[in-house]
Amino acid sequence: MLHVGVVGVGMMGQHHVRVYSKLAREGKVELVGIADANFERAKELAKKFNTVPYSDYRELAKAGLDAVSIAVPTSLHKKITLEFIEKGIHVLVEKPIADNIENAQAIIEAAEREGITLMVGHIERFNPAVLKLKELISQGELGKLVTISAKRVGPMAARIRDVGIIIDLAVHDIDIISHLFDEPVRTVYARAKNVVHPAGVEDHALITLGFEDGSGIVETNWLTPHKTRTLTVVGTGGIAYLDYIEQRLRLYNSEWIKEAKILRREPLRNELEHFIECIEKGKRPIVDGEAGIHALRVALLAQESARTGQVLEVGG
């Protein structure tokens, strides 16, 4: 049985603690402890989920961990992730993998050098509706893909302080669109501005992604009063409409309309179970470091494109 922990118990980290606690009750892992600089918050959660709180993640790293989820601010990803990797502890680091390409590459190289499982928390890959959509695309239900359009909008996120909306939210759909096309993004063009956030922290963006024979569009903002998370996929043989939140998928072609049968399940549970399985069986995660760095590279280029007004080649 794997001994697991969580570093950073803010909004996302709390969910990691909750799901690991469920898996612990089912005898699948042991939740050894959680760490946060806000020790009062760590103590409160530890009491609720029957684990041990730490104010210093370094002390948690000494507690006999096999694996850890890291859900701290993006600017701290490299420092904390490397410390766990160097101790031989498998890591799931929340998206984006790091704050810049150099730091992301350092994380990937360290994991490879130490033989550590490194997974990046692109949770939408594990949404049951996305899993079903990928299956249907692979079966040719939509023919050849032409365009994929994502809308990820909602209210202002007070919790986000260190990155803009492209790095925080658009990176989800950059990853998913590339995954569905089954190829890396080739070009990026973006428009982005800040309306209510400080200068340099964009709160709305429209991003165009170029592929060999298709295009992706990501619309995202922190200005819409209600949360929307949708995806539209157009192919030569039909069109699909996906709702991330409702885990709903409908397909249309010239002759019929049908709705996919989807067993609703929490994406984070799917993600953490996959992480555990990869460690136990020596498998490579479906969202590995290379997938994480590609999504980050495209997001950073989108920010640059928004500043310069240019279409940029992705490379890498």
N, C-alpha and C positions, 0 to 999 in steps of 0.2 A: 504494500500500500504506500502510495506517495505521500510525503510530508510536504504540505504546501503553505504558503503565506501570501500576504498582500501588503504592498508598500504604497501608501497614499489612499486614504479612505474618504476622499471627497465624494462628489456625486457618482462618478463611475466606479471608483474603488469600493464604495459601499455595496454595490451590486455584485462585484466579484466576491466580497466577503459573504454575502447572502447565499450566492449559488454554491460556493465552496462548502458552506455550512450544510446545505441540503445534501450535497454529495458525500459529506462526512457522515451524516446521519444514515445514509444508504450504504456505508462501509466502503466507499470508493476512494476516499482520500482521508488524510488527517489534517485538519486545519490547525497548524502549530501556533500561528500568531499573526498579528497585524501591526503595522507601524505607521505612525503619522507624527509630524512635528506638532500638530495639535493633539497633545496627549489626552486631553479631556474627551475629545471626540473618539479617539482610539479606545479609551477605557469604556466609554458608553457602548460602542459597538461590540467590543470584546465581551462585555457582560451579556449583551443581547444574544450573541452567537456562540457563546461558550468557548472562548479562546483566550489567548494571552496578549495583552497590549504592550507595545513598545513605543517609546518616544524617539528612539534612534534606530533607523533601519539596519545599522551595522550590528546591533545586538540581535535583531531578528535573524540576520544572516548567519549568526553563530548557533542558532537554535536547532540545527539538524535538518534544515530544509533540503528537499530534493528539487523543488520548483517554486517559482514566485510569479505573481502578477504585479506589474509595476504600473501604477496609475497616478503618477505625479505630474506636475506641469511639464510641458514639452521641453522646456529649457534645461530640465534636470535629467532627462532620459539618459543621455550618454553617461554621465557621472555615475548614476546609481546602477544602471544596467551593467556597466563594465565591472563594477565591484562584485555583483552577484555572479557574473560569468566567470570571473577570475577565481571564485570560490567553488566552481564546479556545479553551480546551481542553474537549472534550466529556467528560461525566462520567457514570459509572455509580456511584452511591453505594449501599452496602449498606443493607438495611432495618434499622430504620425510617429514613425519610428524615432525621429529625432528632429531637431530644429534646423539642421542644415545637412547637406550631402556629406561633408567631411565627417561629421559626428556619426551619421548613419553608417557610413562605410567602416568606421572604427568599431562600431558595435558588431557588424556582420563579420568582419575579419577576426575579432576576438572570439566570437561564438564558433567559427569554423576552426580556429586554432585550438580551442579547448575542447572541441567535440561536444558542444552544448546545443540543445534544441532551442532555437530562437524562433518565436512566433510573434507576429505583429497583430494587434487587436483591431482588425478591420471587421467589425461585428456583422455588417450587412452581408458578408459572404455566407453567413450561417443562418440568415433569415430563411425560413422554410419556403417562402414564395420565390426568393431568388434561386434557391437550390432547385426548385421545380422548373423555373424558367430556363435555367442553364440546361437542364435535362431535355426540355422540349426543343430548345435551339439545337442541341447536339443531335437530336432525332430528325431534324430538318422540318419541324412543324411550321416555321416561319420563312423557310427558304433561305436565301442569302441575305444577311443583315445589311441594311442601308443606313438607317439612323437610329440612335438611341438618345432620348431626351429625359433628363432628370430634373425634378423640382424638389428642392429641400429648403423650405422656408418656415419661418416661425417668429415668435417674439424674441426680443433682445435677450441675450444670455449673459446675465450679470456675472456668472461664474468664470467666464473667459476673460483673462487679463493679459495673457502673454502672446496670443496669436490672433490674426484676423479670421474672417469667416472662411476664406479659401483653405487655410490650413486646418481649421477646426471642423468644418462641415463638408465643403466641396470635395475634400480628399476622399470621403466615402464613395461618392459617385464616380470620381475619377477612377478609383480602383474597380468598382463594379462594371463600369462601361468597358474598360480595358479587358476585364475578365470575360464579359459576355462576347465581345468581339474576338476574344482569344488571341490577342496580339497587343504589343505595346503601343502607346500613343506616339504618333510621329510628329505632329505639330500642335501648337497651342496658340490661341488668341483669346484675350480676355479684356473685359471692361469691368472695373471695380471702383467703388468710392466709399467714403465714410460719411454718414449723415449724422448719426448721434454718438458714435464712438470717437475716441481721440484720433488725432491725425496719425496716419500710418497704420491704423487698425481698420481695415475695410469691413463694412457691415453689409454690403450687397455686391454681388458679382454675377456676371454672365460669361461663361467660359465655353469656347468652341474647341473641340478636340478632333484632330485629323488622324484618320487611319488609312491603310492602303486603299481600300475601296469604300469606306464609309465615314460617317461623322458622328460625333457625340456632342451634346449640348447640356451644360449644367447651369441651372438657374438657382441661386441661393441667396437668402437674406436673413437678417435678424430684425426685420421691420414689419413682417406680416403678423397680425394679432392672433392667428391660429396656426397650429403646426400642420404642415403638409409634407408628405414624403412619398413621392410617386415616380414611376418610371414608365416611359412609353417606348416600345421597341417596334420599329417598322422593318419588315423584310419583304422580299419579292413574293412570298407566299402568304403573307398575312401580317397582322398587327397584334401586339400584346400590350395590355395595360396592367401594371403592377402597383399595388398599394403596400408599401413596406409596413406601415402601422397595422393595418387590418390583415396583413398576410393574405392578400387576395390577388388572384391572377385570372384575367379574362383574355381569351384569344378570339380573334375575328378573322375570317377570310371571306371570299366572295360567295360562299355557300352556307356558312354556319357561324354561330356564336357559341362558344362553350366556356365554362368556368372550370379551372383546374381544381381537383380535390386536394386540399392541403390540410394536413394535420398541424394545427397551430401549436407552436412550441417556442419557448423563449430562446432567441438567438444566442444570448450569452451562455446559456447552458450548453447548447450545441458547440459553441466555440471552446469552452473550457473542457468539455468531454473530449473534443478533438485534440486539444493540447495534451491532455493526460494520456490519451491513446498513443500519440506520437512519441512521447517520452517512453512509455512502457514497451512499445513495439519497435522503437528505433526508426520511425517513419519521419519523412520530411513534412512539415506543416503545409497545408495548401496556401496559407498566407505566410510565406517565409520572409527572410530579410530582403531578398531581391524584389519581391512584390511590394514590400513596404517602401523601399528606397525609390522604386519607380513612381509610386503614387506621390511621394514627397517631391521628387524631382519635377514632376508635371505641375504640382501645386505651386512650387516656388517659381517655375517659369510662367505660370499664369499670373502670379503677382508682378513679375517683371514685365510681362506683356501689357498688363494694365497700366504700368507706369510709363512704358515707352510707346505704346500703341502699335507695336510690331507683332507680326506672326513669327513665332519662334520654333526652331527645330529642337526636338527633345534630345536626341542623341543618348549617350550614356550606355 
